[in-house]
Each structure stands twice: as structure tokens, then as C-alpha cells.
Amino acid sequence: MADSSTPVHPKEDSLSVLKAIAEASAVFVALTFLGGWSYLASYYKTFGLDPLDMDVAVPIVSTVGVVTLHHMIQDSAIKLFSYFPAFWLMAAGVLLASLAFLFHRFVRTHRGQVVAGVTVLLFLVISLGVSRGRRAANEDMFKQSDSLPNVTLFTQKIPAVLDHTLPRCVAFTSDYGVEPPPCRLLLHSGKIYYFFQPIAASTPADVPNIDVYALPESQIDAIHVQRGRER
């Protein structure tokens, strides 16, 4: 008696697996992008900058999302990935394979549960990015932080906007031989340098206001960016 069951063609099965991998990859990219953008938006907004004015490339945003996940693992006292960077590739592969299996196995019969799970995961990643970005910004305002590089800027003419509030890290080009105390470089975006003077206060009650300065490249003759071994 002939078997009436419909055979599964290897070609169709391979296509379904590839489709599941593509869908899982899209979810992974979305997670890293939303996590990275949430981190950057929260970070720069804490300094008073508008995140929408920042000219940040999509790959950088996604990379920041992966770094945010890295910090989450560090904060959870799981140090294995820090000492063995190769495990990050393994972790990404395992996550991608898990997502592919999820889509391939459940997306047809449990579409509602999959959508709900992905939605919850997106909110968790966004919340993590916002929280981590705000925390990092508050830490980088102090001199004790070494996350941001030092910067000294030289100009032939002091901009009018800085006549009465000139930060110490901006000096005349004629004084290039005597470098002033540096500021911290917050961002270089859209041909504009954003920098500030870090504060030395150790308690919230002693923290003054943070002044973030912005100078276009056209007004800068020379710039010295210093990044130590631990920066």
C-alpha cells in the first residue's frame, strides 16, 4: 500500500530554515539598534544635547547596543566574556541560532506568543539602554571618570560667545607651546566639537551645573586629543 503522506522536500526545508535565520537576524539587528539608540539618546540628553541633532551612523548605534549588553553582563558579575572576547562571537551565534529556532518552530503555530515575547524583549532592551546611558553620563561628568578623552583646542580668535565664559582648554594658537588644562571631548558630530570641563565634586550636593561648549571646526586652528592607556 502506497504511502499517502506528503514528503518533505529538502529544498523547501532549507528555504524555511534560511527564512527563519533571516527573520531572527532582523530581530537581532532591531534589538541592537534600539538598545544602542536608547543608550546614546539618554547619554547625550543628560548633557543637554538633542539626540536628533547627532549625526551617528547606524552601524555605530548597533555597536553601542552590543556594548550595552556587554556592560549588563559586567554589572551582573559575569566576567567570562570580558576575559575571553572570542566568546562574544559564540554568544552572538547562539543567540542567532536560538532566535532562528524560535521562528522556525513556533512562528506558525504560536505567532501571538512570539510577537508578545519579542515585544517584551524590545522594551527590556530599550529600558536597559536608557538606564545605562543616563548612568554613564552622570559618571562621565566627574574628573574621576576616564571614559572620555581629554581635549585642548587652539584658535587665533576667541569666539564672541565665549568671551566671558571661556573654558580653560581653549587657548590662542600663539600659546601653543604652553598647553592649558584640558577639557573632556563629549562628541565630534556635524563638524562641531562638543566639550566640557569635568567637575571634581564627589557628592550630589556639591555638583555645580555642567556647561557644554560647542565650537565649529572653522574656528579651530589646532586640536589636541589625549587618550591615556586606560581611556
ChimeraX attribute file (.defattr): number of C-alpha atoms within 10 A of each C-alpha:
attribute: neighborCount
match mode: 1-to-1
recipient: residues
	/A:1	3
	/A:2	4
	/A:3	6
	/A:4	6
	/A:5	6
	/A:6	6
	/A:7	7
	/A:8	8
	/A:9	8
	/A:10	9
	/A:11	9
	/A:12	10
	/A:13	11
	/A:14	11
	/A:15	11
	/A:16	14
	/A:17	17
	/A:18	14
	/A:19	15
	/A:20	22
	/A:21	21
	/A:22	16
	/A:23	17
	/A:24	22
	/A:25	17
	/A:26	13
	/A:27	17
	/A:28	16
	/A:29	17
	/A:30	15
	/A:31	22
	/A:32	25
	/A:33	23
	/A:34	21
	/A:35	31
	/A:36	30
	/A:37	25
	/A:38	26
	/A:39	30
	/A:40	24
	/A:41	19
	/A:42	24
	/A:43	24
	/A:44	18
	/A:45	16
	/A:46	17
	/A:47	18
	/A:48	12
	/A:49	15
	/A:50	12
	/A:51	16
	/A:52	9
	/A:53	9
	/A:54	15
	/A:55	11
	/A:56	15
	/A:57	8
	/A:58	12
	/A:59	13
	/A:60	13
	/A:61	20
	/A:62	21
	/A:63	17
	/A:64	22
	/A:65	28
	/A:66	20
	/A:67	17
	/A:68	23
	/A:69	19
	/A:70	17
	/A:71	16
	/A:72	15
	/A:73	15
	/A:74	14
	/A:75	10
	/A:76	9
	/A:77	9
	/A:78	12
	/A:79	12
	/A:80	12
	/A:81	15
	/A:82	14
	/A:83	8
	/A:84	9
	/A:85	10
	/A:86	10
	/A:87	13
	/A:88	15
	/A:89	11
	/A:90	11
	/A:91	12
	/A:92	13
	/A:93	12
	/A:94	12
	/A:95	15
	/A:96	21
	/A:97	16
	/A:98	14
	/A:99	22
	/A:100	21
	/A:101	16
	/A:102	16
	/A:103	22
	/A:104	19
	/A:105	13
	/A:106	13
	/A:107	15
	/A:108	10
	/A:109	10
	/A:110	12
	/A:111	12
	/A:112	11
	/A:113	12
	/A:114	16
	/A:115	12
	/A:116	11
	/A:117	11
	/A:118	14
	/A:119	12
	/A:120	12
	/A:121	13
	/A:122	18
	/A:123	14
	/A:124	13
	/A:125	23
	/A:126	22
	/A:127	16
	/A:128	20
	/A:129	29
	/A:130	20
	/A:131	15
	/A:132	22
	/A:133	25
	/A:134	20
	/A:135	15
	/A:136	16
	/A:137	21
	/A:138	14
	/A:139	14
	/A:140	19
	/A:141	22
	/A:142	17
	/A:143	16
	/A:144	13
	/A:145	15
	/A:146	16
	/A:147	16
	/A:148	19
	/A:149	17
	/A:150	22
	/A:151	22
	/A:152	21
	/A:153	25
	/A:154	22
	/A:155	19
	/A:156	14
	/A:157	12
	/A:158	15
	/A:159	12
	/A:160	9
	/A:161	11
	/A:162	13
	/A:163	9
	/A:164	7
	/A:165	10
	/A:166	14
	/A:167	19
	/A:168	15
	/A:169	20
	/A:170	21
	/A:171	22
	/A:172	18
	/A:173	17
	/A:174	10
	/A:175	12
	/A:176	13
	/A:177	7
	/A:178	10
	/A:179	17
	/A:180	18
	/A:181	14
	/A:182	22
	/A:183	22
	/A:184	25
	/A:185	20
	/A:186	23
	/A:187	14
	/A:188	17
	/A:189	13
	/A:190	12
	/A:191	11
	/A:192	16
	/A:193	19
	/A:194	17
	/A:195	26
	/A:196	22
	/A:197	21
	/A:198	18
	/A:199	16
	/A:200	13
	/A:201	14
	/A:202	11
	/A:203	7
	/A:204	7
	/A:205	7
	/A:206	10
	/A:207	13
	/A:208	10
	/A:209	7
	/A:210	13
	/A:211	14
	/A:212	17
	/A:213	18
	/A:214	16
	/A:215	17
	/A:216	13
	/A:217	14
	/A:218	9
	/A:219	15
	/A:220	20
	/A:221	13
	/A:222	15
	/A:223	14
	/A:224	13
	/A:225	14
	/A:226	15
	/A:227	13
	/A:228	11
	/A:229	6
	/A:230	6
	/A:231	11
